[in-house]
Amino acid sequence: MKNRMYRQIIGWFLVLLVGGCVDPYRPAEITSPDSYLVVNGFFDSAPGTTTRITLSRSQNLSDPKAPTAETRARVTIESARNAIYTLSEGSGGVYSLSGVTPLSGETYRLHIRTASGGDYYSDYVPVLKTPAIDSISWYPEDDGLQINVNTHDSNNNTRYYRWEFDETWAYVAAYYSSYEYDPKTRQVNPRTENVYNCWGSGNSKNIIVNSTTRLSQDIVSQYPLIRIPSTSIKFQVKYSILVRQYALSQEGYNYYDQLARITQNIGSIFDPQPSQVTGNIRSTNKPADLVLGFFRVGDIVSKRIFISKTQLPPSWRAYTGNPCEVDTLSLGEIQDLQPGIINIVDPPQSAQYTTSSIDCVDCRIRGGVNKKPEFWEN
């Protein structure tokens, strides 16, 4: 008993000692008032596409404002054979180039000259061809749906991959509302638009990369993209995911892999410590000026799948929020309360309306839109 007490005392002492030795890490890149150039975009090698490069400025984590766009810059893409293509400036620091397709076997670099005199060059990078996505597979587990990607390069040339995705899901309100209250006329009128059917959307937030360099064949099999809880509203009616895949160079893979490690694995003391991530873009007139971003040249391939509710386990029930209460009210009571109108009962004899709160009859309250996407399957 006494030995056990001693062990407990020593354990608490060590906990306090370790806790007292931990100092907050506040690197200069986070606390400094300086802002660094952020470059986002790539030279698209797909025919008929428009290349877009977005320039902005970094900011402190505590800054509530949106990042500042870098405007009035001169942005060009240059080949190793001295061809120069100038991008046109649009709004919000977006620079675009149309009608130019990079040549296979050529190398290109990005050149940026800012209005304040900053001069930045990327490394010369080759044109990379992205193999097709073989399939997007999925399977239900006890409490969620796992979605994976499968691809391969029969020539064993790719080896480094990155994926992004966009999600879209159809869902409905708790009740169908065919009438609405007009506070201006103080009358109940038929609805002019459908607020029962909506579509929500989202996109990937994490950096997803993988390498097959340790494999004898360039095959990616069942690589996890996302796991969705079985109670998600995404499965109420139908769910769709559009996966985008593109090939990376080894340098590009190292950049995104390091960026993922220090920004996504920050949950314990065993995770990588914060450090500076260096891309392939540098300042020529201010060597200490940090640039965030990685310039690449290549294409993107994509694939979309749909998953209907009927394809999922019947025991799965999407969480749709708090239970919706229903009441029967007269026009006078509606004028006082102004609830959402579900339906009208026996007009005009009874002059009673079945009602509920607006969040139970208008699907847009849950963040979606009531316009069906063009790509959506019936």
C-alpha positions as CSV (number, residue, x, y, z in Angstrom):
1,M,0.0,0.0,0.0
2,K,2.8,2.4,0.9
3,N,4.7,1.6,-2.3
4,R,1.6,2.3,-4.3
5,M,1.2,5.7,-2.6
6,Y,4.8,6.6,-3.4
7,R,4.3,5.7,-7.1
8,Q,1.2,7.9,-7.2
9,I,3.1,10.8,-5.7
10,I,6.0,10.4,-8.0
11,G,3.7,10.2,-11.0
12,W,1.9,13.4,-10.1
13,F,5.3,15.1,-9.6
14,L,6.5,14.0,-13.1
15,V,3.3,15.3,-14.6
16,L,3.7,18.7,-13.0
17,L,7.4,18.8,-13.9
18,V,6.7,18.0,-17.6
19,G,3.9,20.6,-17.7
20,G,6.1,23.2,-16.2
21,C,8.8,22.6,-18.9
22,V,6.4,23.2,-21.9
23,D,6.8,26.7,-23.4
24,P,4.4,27.9,-26.1
25,Y,5.9,27.9,-29.5
26,R,5.4,31.2,-31.3
27,P,7.5,31.3,-34.4
28,A,8.3,34.6,-36.1
29,E,6.2,33.6,-39.1
30,I,3.1,33.6,-36.8
31,T,3.8,36.6,-34.5
32,S,5.6,38.8,-36.9
33,P,3.6,41.8,-38.4
34,D,5.3,41.1,-41.7
35,S,3.2,39.4,-44.4
36,Y,4.5,37.0,-47.0
37,L,3.5,36.3,-50.5
38,V,1.1,33.4,-51.0
39,V,0.9,31.8,-54.4
40,N,-1.9,29.4,-55.3
41,G,-2.4,27.8,-58.7
42,F,-0.7,25.9,-61.5
43,F,-0.1,25.9,-65.3
44,D,-2.9,23.7,-66.6
45,S,-1.8,21.5,-69.5
46,A,-5.3,20.3,-70.4
47,P,-6.3,21.7,-73.9
48,G,-8.9,24.5,-73.8
49,T,-8.5,25.3,-70.1
50,T,-7.7,28.6,-68.4
51,T,-4.7,28.8,-66.1
52,R,-5.4,30.8,-62.9
53,I,-2.8,32.0,-60.4
54,T,-4.0,33.6,-57.2
55,L,-1.7,36.0,-55.2
56,S,-2.4,37.0,-51.7
57,R,-0.7,37.9,-48.4
58,S,-0.3,35.8,-45.3
59,Q,-1.6,37.2,-42.0
60,N,-1.4,36.4,-38.3
61,L,-3.6,33.6,-37.0
62,S,-5.4,36.2,-34.7
63,D,-6.3,38.5,-37.6
64,P,-10.0,38.2,-38.2
65,K,-9.9,39.9,-41.6
66,A,-9.8,38.1,-44.9
67,P,-6.3,37.7,-46.5
68,T,-5.2,40.7,-48.6
69,A,-5.1,40.1,-52.3
70,E,-1.9,41.0,-54.1
71,T,-3.0,43.2,-56.9
72,R,-1.2,45.1,-59.7
73,A,1.5,42.5,-60.0
74,R,3.1,41.4,-63.3
75,V,2.8,37.6,-63.6
76,T,4.4,35.6,-66.4
77,I,5.0,32.0,-67.2
78,E,8.4,31.4,-68.9
79,S,9.7,28.3,-70.7
80,A,13.3,27.2,-70.6
81,R,13.4,28.0,-74.4
82,N,12.6,31.7,-73.6
83,A,8.9,31.7,-74.4
84,I,7.0,34.2,-72.2
85,Y,3.3,34.2,-71.5
86,T,1.8,37.1,-69.6
87,L,-1.3,36.5,-67.3
88,S,-4.1,39.0,-67.2
89,E,-5.2,40.5,-63.9
90,G,-8.8,40.0,-62.8
91,S,-10.4,40.7,-59.5
92,G,-9.2,39.7,-56.0
93,G,-5.6,39.0,-57.0
94,V,-6.5,36.4,-59.6
95,Y,-4.3,36.3,-62.8
96,S,-5.4,34.2,-65.7
97,L,-4.0,32.8,-69.0
98,S,-6.1,31.3,-71.8
99,G,-5.3,29.7,-75.1
100,V,-1.9,28.5,-74.1
101,T,-1.1,24.8,-73.6
102,P,2.3,23.8,-72.2
103,L,4.4,21.5,-74.4
104,S,5.2,18.0,-73.3
105,G,9.0,17.6,-72.6
106,E,9.4,21.4,-71.9
107,T,10.0,23.0,-68.5
108,Y,8.4,26.2,-67.2
109,R,8.8,28.6,-64.3
110,L,6.6,31.3,-62.7
111,H,7.8,34.9,-62.5
112,I,6.1,37.4,-60.3
113,R,7.0,41.1,-59.9
114,T,4.8,42.9,-57.4
115,A,3.8,46.5,-57.4
116,S,6.1,47.2,-54.4
117,G,9.1,45.9,-56.3
118,G,9.3,42.3,-55.1
119,D,10.7,39.9,-57.6
120,Y,10.0,36.2,-57.4
121,Y,10.9,33.2,-59.5
122,S,9.9,29.5,-59.2
123,D,12.2,26.6,-60.2
124,Y,11.8,25.3,-63.7
125,V,9.3,22.4,-63.5
126,P,8.4,19.7,-66.0
127,V,4.9,19.0,-67.5
128,L,3.4,16.1,-65.6
129,K,0.7,13.8,-67.0
130,T,-1.8,12.6,-64.5
131,P,-3.1,9.0,-64.9
132,A,-6.9,8.4,-64.8
133,I,-8.8,7.5,-61.6
134,D,-9.6,3.8,-61.9
135,S,-12.5,4.0,-59.4
136,I,-13.9,5.6,-56.3
137,S,-14.9,2.8,-53.9
138,W,-16.9,3.0,-50.8
139,Y,-18.2,0.7,-48.1
140,P,-20.4,1.1,-45.0
141,E,-19.0,0.4,-41.6
142,D,-20.9,0.1,-38.3
143,D,-21.1,3.8,-37.8
144,G,-20.0,5.5,-41.0
145,L,-19.2,5.4,-44.7
146,Q,-15.6,5.1,-45.9
147,I,-14.7,6.5,-49.3
148,N,-11.4,5.5,-51.1
149,V,-9.7,6.2,-54.4
150,N,-8.0,3.7,-56.7
151,T,-5.5,4.5,-59.5
152,H,-2.4,3.3,-61.3
153,D,0.2,4.2,-63.8
154,S,1.2,1.2,-66.0
155,N,4.4,3.0,-67.0
156,N,5.5,3.4,-63.3
157,N,6.1,7.1,-64.0
158,T,3.9,9.0,-61.6
159,R,4.6,7.7,-58.1
160,Y,3.4,10.8,-56.3
161,Y,-0.2,11.8,-56.1
162,R,-2.5,14.4,-54.5
163,W,-6.3,14.4,-54.3
164,E,-9.0,17.0,-53.6
165,F,-12.7,16.6,-53.6
166,D,-16.1,18.4,-53.7
167,E,-19.1,17.0,-51.9
168,T,-22.8,17.6,-52.8
169,W,-25.8,16.1,-51.1
170,A,-29.5,16.3,-51.5
171,Y,-31.7,16.7,-48.4
172,V,-35.2,17.8,-47.5
173,A,-37.0,19.9,-44.9
174,A,-39.0,18.1,-42.2
175,Y,-42.3,19.2,-43.8
176,Y,-43.4,20.3,-47.2
177,S,-44.5,23.9,-47.1
178,S,-46.9,25.0,-49.8
179,Y,-47.9,28.4,-48.2
180,E,-46.1,31.3,-46.6
181,Y,-47.0,34.3,-44.6
182,D,-46.5,37.7,-46.1
183,P,-45.9,40.3,-43.3
184,K,-46.5,43.2,-45.7
185,T,-50.0,42.1,-46.7
186,R,-50.5,40.1,-43.4
187,Q,-52.0,37.3,-45.6
188,V,-51.1,33.6,-46.2
189,N,-50.2,33.1,-49.9
190,P,-49.1,30.1,-52.0
191,R,-45.4,29.7,-52.1
192,T,-43.7,30.6,-55.4
193,E,-40.6,28.4,-54.9
194,N,-39.8,25.0,-53.6
195,V,-38.2,25.2,-50.2
196,Y,-38.6,21.5,-49.4
197,N,-35.7,20.2,-51.6
198,C,-32.2,21.5,-51.1
199,W,-28.6,20.6,-52.0
200,G,-25.7,21.2,-49.6
201,S,-22.0,21.3,-50.6
202,G,-18.5,21.1,-49.1
203,N,-15.0,20.4,-50.1
204,S,-11.8,18.8,-48.8
205,K,-10.1,20.6,-46.0
206,N,-7.0,18.4,-45.5
207,I,-4.0,17.8,-47.8
208,I,-4.3,14.3,-49.2
209,V,-1.1,12.9,-50.7
210,N,0.4,9.4,-51.3
211,S,3.5,7.9,-52.8
212,T,4.0,4.5,-54.3
213,T,7.8,4.7,-54.4
214,R,8.1,1.7,-52.0
215,L,6.0,-0.5,-54.2
216,S,7.2,-2.5,-57.2
217,Q,4.3,-1.2,-59.2
218,D,2.8,2.3,-59.4
219,I,-0.6,1.3,-58.0
220,V,-2.8,3.1,-55.4
221,S,-5.3,0.8,-54.0
222,Q,-8.1,1.7,-51.6
223,Y,-6.5,5.0,-50.4
224,P,-8.8,6.7,-47.9
225,L,-10.2,10.1,-48.8
226,I,-13.0,10.7,-46.3
227,R,-15.1,9.0,-43.7
228,I,-18.6,10.2,-43.0
229,P,-20.7,9.4,-39.9
230,S,-23.8,7.3,-40.6
231,T,-25.9,10.0,-38.9
232,S,-24.8,12.7,-41.4
233,I,-27.5,14.7,-43.2
234,K,-25.5,13.9,-46.4
235,F,-27.2,10.5,-46.5
236,Q,-30.7,11.7,-46.1
237,V,-31.6,11.4,-49.8
238,K,-28.5,11.2,-52.1
239,Y,-24.8,11.9,-51.8
240,S,-22.2,12.7,-54.5
241,I,-18.5,13.2,-54.4
242,L,-16.3,14.6,-57.2
243,V,-12.6,13.6,-56.8
244,R,-9.8,15.5,-58.5
245,Q,-6.4,13.8,-58.9
246,Y,-3.1,15.2,-60.1
247,A,0.4,14.0,-60.3
248,L,3.2,15.5,-58.3
249,S,7.0,15.7,-58.7
250,Q,9.0,14.4,-55.8
251,E,9.7,18.0,-54.7
252,G,6.0,18.8,-54.9
253,Y,5.1,15.7,-52.9
254,N,7.7,16.6,-50.2
255,Y,6.3,20.1,-50.0
256,Y,2.6,19.1,-49.5
257,D,3.5,16.1,-47.3
258,Q,5.5,18.4,-44.9
259,L,2.7,21.0,-45.0
260,A,0.2,18.4,-44.1
261,R,2.3,17.1,-41.2
262,I,2.7,20.4,-39.5
263,T,-0.8,21.7,-40.1
264,Q,-3.0,18.6,-39.7
265,N,-1.1,16.5,-37.1
266,I,-1.2,18.9,-34.2
267,G,-3.1,16.9,-31.6
268,S,-0.4,15.6,-29.3
269,I,3.1,16.1,-28.1
270,F,4.3,13.4,-30.4
271,D,3.3,15.2,-33.6
272,P,5.8,17.1,-35.7
273,Q,6.9,20.5,-34.3
274,P,6.0,23.6,-36.3
275,S,8.7,24.5,-38.9
276,Q,9.1,26.6,-42.0
277,V,7.8,25.0,-45.2
278,T,9.8,25.9,-48.3
279,G,8.2,25.6,-51.7
280,N,9.8,26.1,-55.1
281,I,9.2,29.9,-55.3
282,R,11.8,32.4,-54.0
283,S,12.6,36.1,-53.9
284,T,15.5,37.2,-56.0
285,N,16.0,40.7,-54.5
286,K,15.2,39.8,-50.9
287,P,16.5,36.3,-50.1
288,A,15.1,36.3,-46.6
289,D,11.6,37.1,-47.9
290,L,9.5,33.9,-47.4
291,V,7.1,32.8,-50.2
292,L,4.3,30.3,-49.5
293,G,3.3,28.0,-52.4
294,F,4.4,25.5,-55.0
295,F,4.2,26.0,-58.8
296,R,3.6,23.0,-60.9
297,V,2.7,22.3,-64.5
298,G,0.3,19.5,-65.4
299,D,-3.3,18.4,-65.7
300,I,-6.1,17.3,-63.4
301,V,-8.3,14.2,-63.9
302,S,-11.6,13.9,-62.0
303,K,-14.3,11.3,-61.4
304,R,-17.8,11.6,-59.8
305,I,-19.9,9.0,-58.1
306,F,-23.4,9.1,-56.6
307,I,-24.6,7.1,-53.5
308,S,-28.4,6.9,-52.9
309,K,-30.0,6.3,-49.5
310,T,-31.4,3.0,-50.7
311,Q,-27.8,1.7,-51.2
312,L,-26.9,2.2,-47.5
313,P,-27.9,0.1,-44.5
314,P,-31.6,0.7,-43.7
315,S,-30.7,1.1,-40.0
316,W,-28.9,4.4,-40.8
317,R,-30.9,7.5,-39.9
318,A,-29.7,10.9,-40.8
319,Y,-29.8,13.4,-38.0
320,T,-32.0,16.3,-39.1
321,G,-31.9,18.5,-36.0
322,N,-34.3,18.9,-33.1
323,P,-37.8,17.4,-33.5
324,C,-40.2,19.7,-35.3
325,E,-43.4,20.6,-33.5
326,V,-46.7,21.1,-35.4
327,D,-49.6,23.3,-34.4
328,T,-52.9,24.4,-35.9
329,L,-53.5,28.2,-35.9
330,S,-56.0,30.7,-37.2
331,L,-55.0,33.6,-39.4
332,G,-55.0,36.0,-36.5
333,E,-52.7,33.7,-34.5
334,I,-50.4,33.4,-37.5
335,Q,-50.3,37.2,-37.8
336,D,-49.1,37.4,-34.2
337,L,-46.6,34.5,-34.4
338,Q,-45.6,34.5,-38.1
339,P,-44.5,30.8,-38.2
340,G,-43.7,28.7,-41.3
341,I,-46.8,27.5,-43.0
342,I,-46.9,23.8,-43.8
343,N,-50.3,23.3,-45.3
344,I,-53.9,24.7,-45.3
345,V,-56.7,22.6,-43.8
346,D,-60.2,22.7,-45.4
347,P,-60.2,26.3,-46.6
348,P,-62.0,28.5,-46.2
349,Q,-64.6,26.9,-43.9
350,S,-62.3,26.2,-41.0
351,A,-59.7,29.0,-41.7
352,Q,-57.2,26.9,-39.9
353,Y,-53.5,26.3,-40.9
354,T,-51.1,23.6,-40.0
355,T,-47.9,25.4,-39.0
356,S,-44.4,24.8,-37.8
357,S,-41.2,26.8,-37.3
358,I,-39.4,28.1,-40.3
359,D,-36.4,25.9,-39.8
360,C,-38.7,22.9,-40.2
361,V,-40.2,23.9,-43.5
362,D,-37.4,25.8,-45.3
363,C,-34.5,23.6,-46.1
364,R,-32.3,26.6,-46.9
365,I,-32.0,27.4,-43.2
366,R,-29.6,24.4,-43.0
367,G,-27.2,26.1,-45.3
368,G,-28.1,24.6,-48.7
369,V,-29.6,26.0,-51.8
370,N,-32.9,25.0,-53.5
371,K,-31.5,25.0,-57.0
372,K,-30.6,21.6,-58.3
373,P,-27.0,21.4,-59.6
374,E,-26.7,20.8,-63.4
375,F,-24.8,17.6,-62.9
376,W,-27.3,16.1,-60.5
377,E,-28.9,12.8,-61.2
378,N,-32.6,12.5,-60.7
